[in-house]
Amino acid sequence: MQEIKDTLISDDLYERKFVCDLSACKGACCVDGDSGAPLNEDECSILDDIYDEVKPYMREEGIAEVEKNGTYVVDVDGDLVTPLVNNKECAYVYFAEDGGTRCSIEAAHKDGKVDWKKPISCELFPVRIKEYDSFTAVNVQFLDICSCACDLGKKLEIPVYKFLKAPLTKRFGEEWYAQMEKIGNENN
């Protein structure tokens, strides 16, 4: 376990290798899991604000779910998350011609319709953040669906923290990430 400011970081971010391989997994993390993508309160407000711009990119099933239950929901653990269609895929997912998943929020962002790319939890996956009163835990959630990403990471020798440099920096800041790199370099 490593500590930077008020965060405790799992050694898995340094020791485990990971590079998303969307051509192999087809974005299974958007359709597999027991809950939607974790959200913070600010992101819930953003979803409310951008829904009308994102809606044209969504599937009918996703639209129906959002219009029935809202742009975000509270899951069984009491966490704010994106809604799911049939307790499976994220309501904001659509399926591309290659059979893989795509994010309607990210598609609207790429087209310049919204400024927000997507929930930070999606950008950070497989890293999961848990806020506590006195610290923030930064862990890795490895799922079987990510075995191809772990294999590719091993082949390319890229640890989780290096693969996720941009979203980790976005979430915690450049100074925090510089400390993360320093620890990683000292341990290699």
Summary of the structure (lengths in Angstrom):
residues: 188
radius of gyration: 16.9
end to end distance: 15.5
largest distance: 51.1
contacts: 547
relative contact order: 0.22
helix: 47%
strand: 18%
